Amino acid sequence: MGAISKIHHVQADRIVVDAGATWQAVLEATLAQGLTPPVLTNYLGLSVGGTLAVGGIGAMSSRHGMQTDHVIELDVVTGDGRELTCSAASNPELFNAVRAGLGQFGVITRAALDLVRAPERVRRYQLFYPDLASLTADQRRALREQRFDQLQGAILPDGSGGSRYQLEGAVFYAGETPPDSNAVLAALSDDRKTAVITDLSYRDDALAFAKFEQLLRSKGQWSNPQPWLLTFLRGSNAEQIAREIIEGMSATHIGPFGRMTYYPLHTRAFHTPLVRMPDEEIVFAFNLIRIPASDDALTAGLLVVQNRSLYDRIRKAGGVLYPVSAFSMTQADWEDHFSPHWPPLRDAKRRYDPANLLTPGYNLF
């Protein structure tokens, strides 16, 4: 897809790009006009078409949903060779099947995407907690009170076999006057003396993951197998399920540079039909971002097996997969995952890819 990566034009409310363009290229083009997509992935080396095929989640998703919620129009080549344009008003069935449709119905070739005014600067807060309960309580409060423009969190290895519990939030601002940190952090229960507060330009903040990429490349770990597991937990039992899984994890399961991410989201911000979420107002993203220290195939295989076991456990507790994960799903798994959308998906497959040519590795059909 890198061969089709042109930025076509930027307008006040939208950008039109080829699907092979990276989100970094999109951001550079929009920032030149003082604009930005409403949701950016943490890693901007991903392609537009790639993230739209699964959803596209990022630090701004707690307020603005998925990247697929901000698509205006798509050009698609279907499995039977047709070139079609689709949107909410034109070919809406294809539009709703292709967004987060795992590449099953068509190849996205071009996208028109929403834009908003870009913030000038970001004040980023890294807050630390002694346990999962206090982290969860403050994350819920921060989400409810809309304390942050970006809200995420993680359980990090502390280097001695234990864990550090982190809330990461960011507030956007303009000019040279940053937000009042005392007001932003009022009544939160973090260990304030360990808090890390930094100010960055919006661009530098968006590109921060590139430094982590450089670190992993310098240590020869960027290309190692990384068997991630990405899920959404029900808000009503997220703390319990996450705690049980965390207690069963060892540092070797995650790797010295890995983490478990854990943070709340309002489901009302998500509107793409095929982005599946637990049926509750608040859900928690819970992800095992495994970065093993070696490329040992046996270890990677064992972690994939563990992912399957953990998914079954999470699904039984009402959680849902974010389908960027390393383990195999059966057709029955997918039918359960996409219910109640499964019958129209099956019909769309017959209509747009009757020979089952596209992205067979997911084993949907």
Secondary structure as UniProt FT lines:
FT   TURN            2..3
FT   STRAND          7..10
FT   STRAND          14..18
FT   TURN            19..20
FT   HELIX           23..31
FT   TURN            32..34
FT   STRAND          35..36
FT   TURN            44..45
FT   HELIX           48..52
FT   TURN            53..54
FT   TURN            59..60
FT   HELIX           61..64
FT   HELIX           67..70
FT   STRAND          71..78
FT   TURN            79..80
FT   STRAND          83..87
FT   HELIX           92..98
FT   TURN            99..100
FT   TURN            102..103
FT   STRAND          106..114
FT   STRAND          116..117
FT   STRAND          121..129
FT   HELIX           132..144
FT   TURN            145..146
FT   STRAND          150..157
FT   STRAND          163..173
FT   TURN            175..176
FT   HELIX           181..184
FT   TURN            185..187
FT   HELIX           192..194
FT   STRAND          196..201
FT   HELIX           202..206
FT   TURN            207..208
FT   HELIX           209..218
FT   TURN            219..220
FT   TURN            222..223
FT   STRAND          229..234
FT   TURN            235..237
FT   HELIX           238..247
FT   HELIX           251..254
FT   TURN            256..257
FT   STRAND          259..266
FT   HELIX           267..269
FT   TURN            273..274
FT   STRAND          282..289
FT   HELIX           297..316
FT   TURN            317..318
FT   STRAND          320..321
FT   HELIX           331..338
FT   TURN            339..340
FT   HELIX           342..352
FT   TURN            354..355
FT   HELIX           360..362
//
